[in-house]
Amino acid sequence: MPLHLTLAEPVPRDFDVTRRYVRVRERRDDGFVEFDFSIGDPGLSVELVMSAPDYESFCATHHVFHLSDDEAEALDLEQLKWRYGQPGLAE
């Protein structure tokens, strides 16, 4: 049976190539940070892994906006919609 999630819809944003977004996936015990980085649209990102000091420098250099947990959940919901054809459908 499908699992339905009820989360907030993603906040619409204008595409702006000057905005950089980061979503931290995990701060690992070995000192590395796994994160998603995007330019202009937080829904289109690349996955990166850097040491914690390099991550902090990267974020400062690119003047990133850190996505909140609510924004990250909304992005996940949007991805499920594209994968399964309906908002909130997880299986």
Backbone as JSON, one array per atom type, in Angstrom:
{
  "sequence": "MPLHLTLAEPVPRDFDVTRRYVRVRERRDDGFVEFDFSIGDPGLSVELVMSAPDYESFCATHHVFHLSDDEAEALDLEQLKWRYGQPGLAE",
  "N": [[0.84, -1.18, 0.0], [0.57, 2.25, -0.8], [2.52, 4.81, 0.75], [1.57, 7.83, 2.08], [2.67, 11.12, 2.34], [2.44, 14.12, 4.2], [3.58, 17.02, 3.7], [4.93, 20.35, 3.65], [4.59, 22.28, 0.67], [7.21, 22.98, -1.7], [8.86, 26.11, -1.42], [8.26, 28.5, -3.84], [10.79, 29.83, -5.89], [12.51, 32.37, -7.64], [14.65, 31.71, -10.4], [17.95, 32.26, -9.83], [21.11, 32.89, -10.63], [23.04, 33.87, -8.98], [22.61, 32.94, -6.47], [23.55, 30.48, -4.16], [23.08, 27.23, -2.86], [23.12, 25.03, -0.05], [22.7, 21.81, 1.22], [23.06, 19.94, 3.94], [23.81, 16.58, 4.18], [25.08, 14.67, 5.77], [27.2, 14.75, 8.59], [30.06, 13.26, 8.99], [31.67, 10.81, 11.13], [34.34, 10.55, 10.52], [35.23, 13.05, 9.97], [34.42, 14.2, 7.6], [32.11, 15.95, 5.45], [29.06, 15.33, 3.97], [27.21, 16.66, 1.36], [24.7, 18.47, -0.52], [25.02, 20.63, -3.26], [23.91, 23.5, -4.9], [23.17, 25.75, -7.6], [21.26, 28.51, -8.12], [18.81, 26.99, -8.21], [17.54, 25.06, -5.74], [16.56, 22.53, -6.15], [18.01, 21.28, -8.1], [20.9, 19.73, -7.93], [24.34, 18.9, -7.04], [26.06, 16.18, -5.56], [28.4, 16.36, -2.99], [31.47, 15.7, -1.21], [33.47, 16.71, 1.4], [36.27, 17.53, 3.51], [35.66, 18.73, 6.84], [36.89, 21.33, 7.41], [37.43, 22.18, 4.76], [34.85, 22.19, 3.7], [33.64, 24.26, 5.23], [35.16, 26.44, 4.32], [34.5, 26.35, 1.58], [31.74, 26.94, 1.7], [31.84, 29.55, 2.73], [33.28, 30.87, 0.71], [31.51, 30.68, -1.45], [29.29, 31.96, -0.49], [26.91, 30.68, 0.56], [23.43, 29.72, 0.93], [21.99, 28.04, 3.52], [19.86, 25.31, 3.45], [16.85, 24.89, 5.25], [15.5, 22.38, 7.5], [12.78, 22.05, 6.93], [12.63, 23.09, 4.31], [14.27, 21.24, 3.03], [12.78, 18.88, 3.37], [10.53, 19.54, 1.86], [11.7, 19.63, -0.68], [12.38, 16.93, -0.93], [9.8, 15.82, -1.03], [8.92, 16.9, -3.44], [10.66, 15.59, -5.2], [9.73, 12.96, -4.88], [7.25, 13.23, -6.04], [7.93, 13.55, -8.73], [9.16, 11.11, -9.18], [7.19, 9.15, -8.62], [4.81, 10.15, -9.62], [2.8, 11.39, -8.17], [2.14, 13.86, -5.7], [3.64, 13.31, -2.57], [3.53, 10.54, -2.64], [5.11, 7.67, -1.76], [5.67, 5.06, -2.44]],
  "CA": [[0.0, 0.0, 0.0], [1.39, 3.46, -0.86], [2.68, 5.66, 1.92], [1.33, 9.23, 1.71], [3.29, 12.08, 3.25], [1.84, 15.45, 4.14], [4.61, 18.01, 4.01], [4.74, 21.63, 2.98], [5.05, 22.39, -0.71], [8.43, 23.79, -1.79], [8.67, 27.54, -1.61], [8.7, 28.87, -5.18], [11.85, 30.83, -5.94], [12.97, 32.74, -8.98], [15.98, 31.19, -10.69], [18.93, 33.34, -9.65], [22.42, 32.25, -10.69], [23.93, 34.39, -7.94], [22.31, 32.25, -5.21], [24.09, 29.13, -3.99], [22.39, 26.54, -1.78], [23.74, 23.83, 0.5], [21.89, 20.95, 2.08], [23.95, 18.96, 4.57], [23.24, 15.23, 4.28], [25.66, 13.98, 6.93], [28.52, 15.1, 9.13], [30.55, 11.92, 9.31], [32.6, 10.66, 12.24], [35.72, 10.65, 10.05], [35.57, 14.45, 9.72], [33.95, 14.65, 6.3], [30.73, 16.42, 5.36], [28.37, 15.0, 2.73], [26.21, 17.7, 1.17], [24.24, 18.82, -1.86], [25.31, 22.01, -3.62], [23.17, 23.91, -6.09], [23.24, 27.14, -8.04], [20.03, 29.02, -8.72], [17.62, 26.18, -7.91], [17.95, 24.02, -4.8], [16.09, 21.23, -6.61], [19.0, 20.72, -9.02], [22.13, 19.8, -7.14], [25.37, 17.87, -7.13], [26.46, 15.66, -4.25], [29.82, 16.56, -2.74], [32.02, 15.29, 0.08], [34.69, 17.46, 1.71], [36.63, 17.57, 4.93], [34.92, 19.81, 7.5], [37.47, 22.66, 7.15], [37.23, 22.53, 3.35], [33.42, 22.49, 3.57], [33.41, 25.6, 5.79], [35.78, 27.38, 3.38], [33.68, 26.3, 0.38], [30.5, 27.67, 1.98], [32.17, 30.97, 2.87], [33.68, 31.37, -0.6], [30.34, 30.75, -2.34], [28.21, 32.7, 0.19], [25.76, 29.79, 0.39], [22.25, 29.72, 1.79], [21.77, 26.69, 4.04], [18.46, 24.95, 3.44], [16.3, 24.45, 6.53], [14.93, 21.03, 7.47], [11.49, 22.12, 6.23], [12.9, 23.24, 2.88], [14.8, 19.97, 2.54], [11.65, 17.94, 3.3], [9.71, 19.95, 0.71], [12.41, 19.17, -1.88], [12.21, 15.48, -1.0], [8.44, 15.57, -1.48], [8.88, 17.23, -4.87], [11.34, 14.5, -5.9], [8.81, 11.81, -4.87], [6.2, 13.51, -7.02], [8.47, 13.25, -10.06], [9.47, 9.69, -9.29], [6.01, 8.28, -8.56], [3.7, 10.74, -10.34], [1.84, 12.05, -7.3], [2.79, 14.46, -4.51], [3.56, 12.58, -1.31], [3.48, 9.1, -2.82], [6.47, 7.18, -1.53], [5.85, 3.69, -2.96]],
  "C": [[0.89, 1.24, 0.0], [1.39, 4.22, 0.46], [2.51, 7.1, 1.46], [1.91, 10.13, 2.77], [2.57, 13.41, 3.11], [2.87, 16.45, 4.64], [4.31, 19.28, 3.24], [5.25, 21.56, 1.55], [6.32, 23.23, -0.74], [8.08, 25.26, -2.02], [9.15, 27.92, -2.99], [9.76, 29.98, -5.1], [12.15, 31.13, -7.39], [14.37, 32.16, -9.17], [16.96, 32.35, -10.68], [20.31, 32.71, -9.58], [23.4, 32.79, -9.65], [23.68, 33.72, -6.59], [22.87, 30.83, -5.24], [23.44, 28.51, -2.76], [23.19, 25.31, -1.35], [22.73, 23.12, 1.38], [22.83, 19.88, 2.64], [23.2, 17.64, 4.69], [23.76, 14.51, 5.51], [27.0, 14.6, 7.3], [29.08, 13.8, 9.68], [31.55, 11.94, 10.47], [34.06, 10.79, 11.82], [36.11, 12.08, 9.67], [35.14, 14.99, 8.37], [32.49, 15.07, 6.37], [30.2, 16.03, 3.99], [27.26, 16.02, 2.56], [25.83, 17.84, -0.3], [24.53, 20.3, -2.08], [24.55, 22.35, -4.89], [23.35, 25.39, -6.34], [21.91, 27.5, -8.68], [18.76, 28.3, -8.36], [18.02, 25.06, -6.98], [17.47, 22.62, -5.19], [17.04, 20.55, -7.59], [20.37, 20.85, -8.37], [23.11, 18.7, -7.5], [25.71, 17.44, -5.7], [27.97, 15.8, -4.11], [30.19, 16.04, -1.37], [33.33, 16.04, 0.26], [35.01, 17.3, 3.19], [35.91, 18.77, 5.54], [35.55, 21.18, 7.27], [37.29, 23.11, 5.7], [35.77, 22.9, 3.08], [33.13, 23.91, 4.07], [33.98, 26.67, 4.86], [34.95, 27.49, 2.1], [32.41, 27.13, 0.57], [30.75, 29.18, 2.08], [32.51, 31.59, 1.52], [32.47, 31.6, -1.51], [29.15, 31.47, -1.73], [26.89, 31.92, 0.09], [24.63, 30.12, 1.35], [22.04, 28.28, 2.22], [20.28, 26.41, 4.07], [18.03, 24.48, 4.83], [15.79, 23.01, 6.39], [13.6, 21.02, 6.72], [11.68, 22.27, 4.73], [13.42, 21.94, 2.29], [13.69, 18.93, 2.41], [10.75, 18.26, 2.12], [10.38, 19.52, -0.6], [12.28, 17.66, -2.04], [10.82, 15.11, -1.51], [8.31, 15.84, -2.98], [9.55, 16.12, -5.69], [10.46, 13.25, -5.96], [7.71, 12.0, -5.91], [6.7, 13.16, -8.42], [8.75, 11.77, -10.24], [8.22, 8.82, -9.42], [4.77, 8.89, -9.19], [2.67, 11.44, -9.49], [2.58, 12.68, -6.13], [2.58, 13.59, -3.29], [3.5, 11.08, -1.45], [4.87, 8.54, -2.76], [6.69, 5.76, -2.04], [4.85, 3.41, -4.06]]
}
